[in-house]
Amino acid sequence: MLEPPPPPPPPPPRRLVVVSNRLPLVLTRDADGRLVGRPSGGGLVTALLPVLRDRGGVWIGWPGIVDHDDEVKAALVGAAETAGYRLAPVALSAQDEAGFYFGFSNEVLWPLFHDLQSLCNFDPAYWRSYCDANHKYAQVVVAETAADDFIWVHDYHLLPLASELRRAGVTAPVAFFLHTPFPPLDIYLKLPWRFALLRALLDYDLIGFQTLRDQRNFTQCLRALLREVRLTNRAGMAHLPDGRDVRIGAFPIGIDANAFQRQASSPTVQAAVDAMHAELPNRELILGVDRLDYTKGIPLRLEAFRTTLRRHPELQKRITLIQVVVPSRDDIPEYRDLKTRIEQLVGEINGEFTRPGGRWVPIHYIYRALDRLDLIAYYRAARIALVTPLKDGMNLVAKEFCACSVDEDGVLILSEFAGAAAQLQHGALLVNPYDLEGTADAIYRACNMPQSERQARMRVLRRAVSRQDVFRWVNSFLEAAIASDLDAFPLPDDYLPSAEAETAYWQTEFAE
C-alpha cells in the first residue's frame, strides 16, 4: 500500500516592506562635513527589527534632507549594514517638504485629525503637493518590492499611497496603520478632499487604527459618504462594489515594556533618581513630558497646576512640577508662539508662588530632548505623571511611565482624550484637560492617595502595559493581515463591548 505523499512545505514568509514618512535613522555630519547615518531607536523600530531581519525586509522613507540624493544614498550604506535591513530613501525637494510635509500633512491632516479644524489651512496647492509626494513614494516602493512582499504603510502622511501603488500595477498585499486619531464625521466633513481620501484608503487590504473609537469614526464616515460600500460584522469588513474586501480593525500600539522596566531598575538610573531626590528633598514630583505641539495641552496643564496651588495652598512647597518639552518644528510660527506662551506661563506661576530665600520653585522647565536613561530616571523619580493631551492617537509617555514605576507607587493622571485611556482607564485618574478645576482636584487626590490604593492602581496599569506591548501589536496586526477568515481577526479583549452596548452605540451614533 502506497503511503500518501508528504504535505507540501509551507510557503516562505512574505518579506516585509515598511513605508513611513521618515526613515528610521538619524543623519549627521562628521568632522569632515560628510553625512553619516545611524539607525534611530524607538519602540516601532525595536518591534519591527526582528521581522525585517528574519524576512530580509526593507524600510522606505524620506531621510529628512532635501536635494541631497547621492550624498544621502552613500550615508545609508553604512547605516543599513548596522541596522540589518535595507534602507531605501525617497528623494523630496524643498518644494515637496513645504507643500507635502509642512503643508498638507501638518497644516491640514494633523489639526483636523486632532479635532482642531480651526487651525487647518485648506490650501489647494497643498493637496496637489501631497499627491505628488505620495507618487514619489510609490515609485520607490514599486522599484523595491516584488509581488510576494507584504507592504505595511504608516501614518497620515501616506493615506493615498495604496491608490498610487494600484495604479502602478502593484498586486502585493498593502496594509495601513494610522498612528493619529481618526476624526468623527462632523469634523471629517470639513476636509475638501474627503471623498478622494476615503476611496484611497479603501485601496488598502487592511486598515488599522489605534482605538475602537477611531475605527468607528472611520466606518461612520464610510456609511455617510460612500453608500456603495457595505459594512458587515461589527464594521470589521468593508465589501466594495468591485468585489474586494477590506479589513478594518483597532490595534492599540504598545511599548517594549520589559526594556523600560529593566533600565528603570538599573544602578545607573537608581543613582540618578537618588541624586534628584537629594536635590529636591521631601517633594512630591509631578512629571509632564511632551513634544512641543498644540495637541499636547501644555498651557492648559500649567493653568491646572496653578489652579491646584491656589485651591489647595497646603500643597505649596510640597509639590514640584517638572515639565519637559522636546523641541519640535520650532521654525514654524505657531510652534514658536506656543513655546513663548509656555515660557510665559512658567514664569508667571513661578513668580506668583516662589518666595524670596526659599528653595521651592513650583515648576522646573526643561526645553530639550533627553537621552533615554535620563528620561527613564525622571519617570522613576516622579510620583505622579500628568499626561493631559487635548487629543492623542495613543500617547506612549503614559505607558512608559507605568513601565518605569518599578516601585509601584506612582499615580497616572491621564486625559480621557488620549487613546491610551481605553486601556488604562481602570488604573489611571482620568481627567478632561479643558476642566482646570477637575484636573486640579485630580492632582490633589493623587498627592493624598493612600499607598495601598497607589500600588493597586499601578499594578493594574503595569499589567495592561506589559500584556499589550509593542510586540503583541506587531503580531496582532500581521496576523490580521494574513488571516483567511474574519473569525481569525484578532481584537484585544478590552476593546470588545457587550452586545447590548454595541447595539445601543450603533443605534445612537450611526443612525442614518
RORO-15359 format. One record per residue (C-alpha): x, y negated, z; residue in one letter. Coordinates in steps of 0.25 Angstrom, whole numbers, plus 2048, in hexadecimal, padded with zeros to 3 digits. Example, Ala and Ser with C-alpha at 12.3 -4.5 7.8 and 13.67 -1.06 7.14 Angstrom:
83181281Fa
83780481Ds
END
This chain:
800800800m
8067F37FCl
8087E8806e
8017DB803p
80B7D07FFp
8107C7809p
8097BA80Ap
80F7AE803p
8187A580Bp
812798810p
81578D807p
82178480Cp
81C778814p
81A76B80Cr
82576180Cr
821755814l
82174780Dv
81F73C817v
81C72E811v
81B72281As
81D713818n
82B71381Er
83671E81El
83972382Cp
84771D82Cl
84E710831v
857709827l
86270082Ct
86F6FA826r
87C6FF82Bd
8896F782Ea
88C6F781Fd
87E6F281Bg
8796FF815r
86B705818l
86B711821v
85F719824g
85C721830r
84F729834p
84672283Es
83F729849g
83172984Dg
826733850g
822735842l
83073883Dv
832741848t
826749845a
82874A836l
83674D837l
83575C839p
82B75D82Ev
833755824l
83F75D827r
83976A826d
832767819r
83C75F812g
834752813g
83574480Ev
831737814w
82D72C80Bi
82C71D80Fg
83170F80Ew
83F70D815p
83B6FF819g
8456F8810i
8406F1803v
8486F17F6d
8546F97FAh
8507067F3d
85E70C7F0d
8647087FEe
85970E805v
85A71B7FEk
86871C801a
865719810a
85B724810l
86472F80Cv
86B73081Ag
85E72E821a
85773981Aa
86374381Ee
86173F82Dt
85274082Ca
85274E826g
84774A81By
84774280Fr
84473380Fl
83E72D803a
83D71D802p
8327157FCv
8387087F6a
8306FC7F9l
8336EE7F4s
8316E17FDa
8246DF7F6q
81F6EC7FAd
8236EA808e
81C6DD808a
80F6E2802g
80E6F0806f
8146F1813y
8136E381Af
8076E0811g
7FC6EB80Ff
8016F581As
8036EB825n
7FA6DF821e
7EE6E881Dv
7EE6F6821l
7F56F482Fw
7EC6EA835p
7E06F082El
7E26FE833f
7E46F8841h
7D76F1841d
7DD6E383Fl
7D76DF832q
7D86D0835s
7E76D2833l
7E66D8825c
7EB6D1819n
7E46D780Df
7ED6D2802d
7EA6DA7F5p
7F96D97F2a
7FC6E17FEy
7F36ED7F9w
7FA6ED7EBr
8076ED7F2s
8026F97FCy
7FE7017EFc
80B6FE7E8d
8137027F4a
80B70F7F6n
80E7127E7h
81D7117EAk
81C71B7F6y
8147247EDa
81F7247E3q
8297297EDv
8207337F2v
81E7397E4v
82D7397E2a
8307407EFe
82574B7F0t
8207587EAa
81275E7E8a
8147677F4d
81875C7FEd
810756809f
80F747809i
80C740816w
809731815v
809728821h
80271B825d
7FB70F81Fy
80670B816h
80371680Dl
7F471880Dl
7F37197FDp
7FF7227FBl
7F872F7F8a
7F07287EDs
7FD7237E7e
8027327E8l
7F67387E2r
7F772E7D6r
8057337D4a
8017417D4g
8057467E1v
7FD7527E5t
8057567F3a
7FC7547FFp
7FD746805v
7F9743813a
7F873581Af
7F9731829f
7F572382Dl
7FC71E83Ah
7F471283Ct
7E571283Fp
7DB712834f
7D0707836p
7C1708837p
7B870682Bl
7B56F782Ed
7C36F382Fi
7C86FC823y
7BD6F681Al
7C56E981Bk
7D06EF812l
7CE6EA804p
7D46F77FFw
7CC700808r
7C770A7FDf
7D570B7F6a
7DC70F803l
7D1719807l
7D17207FAr
7E17207FAa
7E1727808l
7D8732802l
7E37367F9d
7EA73C805y
7E774A809d
7E7747818l
7E573A81Fi
7E973A82Dg
7E672F838f
7EB72D846q
7DD72E84Dt
7CF73384Al
7CB72584Br
7D372183Fd
7CF72E837q
7C072983Ar
7C371B835n
7C8721828f
7BD72A826t
7B371F829q
7BA71781Ec
7B9723814l
7AA725817r
7A7716815a
7AF713809l
7B171F802l
7A4726801r
7A97307F7e
7B2737802v
7AB74180Ar
7B0743819l
7AE751820t
7B275882Cn
7B374C836r
7B974482Ba
7C574D82Bg
7C474F81Cm
7C0746810a
7BB74C803h
7BE7447F7l
7B67437EAp
7C17497E2d
7C17567EBg
7CD7537F4r
7CC754803d
7D474A80Cv
7D674E81Br
7D5743825i
7DA744834g
7DF73E840a
7ED741844f
7F2739850p
80173784Fi
80A73A85Bg
818739860i
823742863d
81F743872a
82974D876n
835744871a
82F738878f
82E740885q
83C746884r
842738882q
83A73188Da
83F73C897s
84E73A893s
85873489Cp
85B728893t
84C724893v
84B7268A2q
85771D8A5a
85171289Ca
8447148A4v
84B7138B1d
8527068ADa
8457008A8m
83E7038B6h
84A6FD8BDa
8496F08B5e
83A6EF8B7l
8386F68C5p
82A6F88CBn
8246F58BEr
8196FB8B6e
81E6FB8A8l
8146FA89Di
8196FC88Fl
8146F8881g
81B6FC874v
8176F7867d
81B6F4859r
8196E5856l
80B6E6850d
7FE6DF852y
7F76EC853t
7FE6EF860k
7F66E5868g
8036E086Fi
7FD6D2872p
7F06D7878l
7F96E1880r
8016D5886l
7F46CE889e
7EE6DA890a
7FB6DB898f
7F96CC89Cr
7EB6CF8A0t
7EF6DB8A9t
7F96D18B1l
7EE6C78B2r
7E36D18B6r
7EC6D98BFh
7F66D08C5p
7FB6DB8CFe
8016E18C3l
80B6D58C1q
8196D98C4k
8156E88C4r
8136EA8B5i
81C6E68A9t
8186E889Al
8246EC891i
81F6E8883q
8286EE878v
8256E886Av
82C6EF85Ev
82F6E5853p
8276E7846s
8246DF83Ar
8286D2841d
82B6CC834d
81C6CB831i
8166BE837p
80A6C683Ee
8146CE845y
81D6C2849r
8116BB84Fd
80D6C8857l
81B6C885Ck
81A6BA860t
80D6BC867r
8126C886Fi
81E6C0874e
8156B4878q
80C6BD880l
8186C4887v
81E6B688Ag
8106B188Fe
80E6BD898i
81C6BD89En
81B6AE8A0g
80D6B08A7e
8116BB8B1f
8216BA8B3t
8256B38C0r
8326AC8C2p
83C6B48C9g
8346C18C7g
8396CD8C0r
82C6D18BAw
8296CD8ABv
81C6D38A7p
81F6D6898i
82D6DB893h
82C6D9884y
8356E187Bi
8356DE86Cy
83E6E8865r
83E6F7861a
84270086Cl
84A70D869d
84371A86Dr
84971C87Al
84770E87Fd
83870F87Bl
83771C882i
83D71688Ea
83270B88Ey
82771688Cy
82D71E898r
82F7128A1a
82170C89Fa
8157108A8r
80B70A89Ei
80B70988Fa
8026FE889l
7FE70387Bv
7F36FA876t
7F36F8867p
7E76F2860l
7E76FE857k
7F1709854d
7F171584Cg
7F771D857m
801716860n
80D71F863l
81271686Ev
80771B877a
80B729874k
81A726876e
817720884f
80F72C888c
81A736884a
82572E88Bc
81D72D898s
82473A89Dv
8217368ACd
8127368A8e
80F7298B0d
80D71F8A4g
8007198A0v
7FC717891l
7F370B88Fi
7EE70D880l
7E6705877s
7D970C873e
7DC708864f
7E9710863a
7E871D85Cg
7EF724868a
7E3720871a
7DB72C86Ba
7E6736870q
7EA72F87Dl
7DD729882q
7DC73388Dh
7E972F894g
7EA720890a
7E3714895l
7DC70F888l
7DA700886v
7D56F787Cn
7E16EE879p
7D76E2876y
7D26E3884d
7DC6DB88Cl
7D66DE89Ae
7D36EC897g
7E16EE893t
7E66E789Fa
7DD6F08A8d
7E36FC8A2a
7F16F78A5i
7ED6F48B3y
7E77028B4r
7F47098AFa
7FC7018B9c
7F47068C4n
7F17148BFm
7F371F8C9p
7FF7288C6q
7F77358C5s
7EE72E8BAe
7FA7298B3r
8007378B2q
7F373E8AEa
7F17348A3r
7FF73489Em
7FF74489Dr
7F3743895v
7FA73988Bl
80774188Br
7FF74E887r
7F874787Ca
805741876v
80D74E877s
801756871r
7FF74D865q
80D74A862d
813745854v
816754850f
807758852r
80374C84Aw
80C75183Ev
80875F83Fn
7F975C840s
7FA753834f
80175D82Bl
7F8768830e
7EC76082Ca
7F375C81Ea
7F476B81Bi
7E8771821a
7E0779818s
7D377781Ed
7CD76C827l
7CC775833d
7DB775834a
7DB766834f
7E0762842p
7DC75784Al
7E0755859p
7D6759863d
7D574C86Ad
7D074685Cy
7C474F85Bl
7B8749861p
7AC751865s
7A175485Aa
79774B861e
7A173F862a
7A5741854e
79774184Ft
794735857a
7A072D851y
79D730843w
78E72C845q
79271F84Bt
79F71C843e
79E722835f
78F720832a
78E71B824e
END
